[in-house]
Amino acid sequence: MSDAAIQATMALAQSAAPKAPVSASTLAAARKAAKEYEGVFISQFLGSMFEGISTDGPFGGGQGEAMFRSMMLDQYSKQIEAQGGFGLSEAMTKQLLAHQEMRS
């Protein structure tokens, strides 16, 4: 993420709750948690999409595909999240920072 984007997110978080400035480490931790959450969400989403697809048939991978499908979906979800994901991490970051400000 660029420095300009980090500064913009920090400014937005500070404008939403002007009680105390948000430190860079707090922002980084909130962004990391939000991205991890989005990665898990995408993995679960893809898992439900692939649930009905059979691994049998002439072009299916059989038992091997069934065993490794979860790892494939984890990699798919990491790639989707790295390319911007569904946009949940930005909203989650804002909510995490707002929630933390309420607790302070």
N, C-alpha and C positions, 0 to 999 in steps of 0.2 A: 504494500500500500504506500502511496506517495506521502510525502510530508505535508503537502497541501491538504490532502484528504484527512489526514490525522488531525491537523489544525482545525479544519472545518468541523469535524466530529466533536472535538473538544469544545469549540465555541458553541456548537449547538447544545451540547450537554450542559454547559455552563449557563446558557440563556434559559434553558428549561428549568433549572433549579439554581438560582443565583446565590444560594446560601454559602456554599464553599466551592472553591475551584477544584476541578477534577485533575488529579495528577496523571502524568503520562503512564505510570505503572498501573494505576487503576483502570485507565482507559484500555491499555493493552490487555489486561486480564479479562475485562468485560468483553472485548472483541474476540479474544481467544475462546472464551466459554461460549459465546454466541455462534462462532463458526463451528465449533465442535457439535453444538446442539443441531445446527442446520445440517451438518454432515450425517448425523444419526437420523434426522428426519428424512433426508433424501434416501438414505439406505433403506429405511422402513418403507418408504413410498415405492421404491423400485422393487423391493421384496414382494409387495402386494401385487405389483404389475406382473412379475414373472411367476407368481404362484400357480397360475392356471396353465402354464406352458409345460407340456410334457417333454421329458428327456428321451422318450422312446422314438422309434421310427428310423427310417433309413438315414436321416441327417441329424439325428439326436446323438448326444454324447453318452447316453445311458447312465449307469451308476456313477461314472467318473464326473460327468457334468453335474449330477445331483449333489455330489460331495463338494465340488469346488464352486458351485454357484454363489454361495454366500461371499466368498472371497472376491469373485468377479463383481458382485454388486457393491461391495465395499470400495473397490477400485473405481467403479463407475461413479459412485457417490462422491468420492474424493475429487475426481476430475470435474464433475459438475459444480461442486462447491468452489473449487479453485478458479473456475471460469465465471464466477458470480453467483452461482446457486440460484435459489428461488427468490432471493432478496429478503430472507427472514433474518439474517444476521444483523443487518442494520437496525431493524425494528427491535430485535432482542437486545442489542447493545444499548439502545436508548432506554428501554425498560429496565435493564439491569442497573444502569447509572441512576435513573430516577428512583428506583427502589432503594438503592444504597443511600441516596441523599435523604430519603424519608427516614431511614434508620439512624442517621447521624444526629 
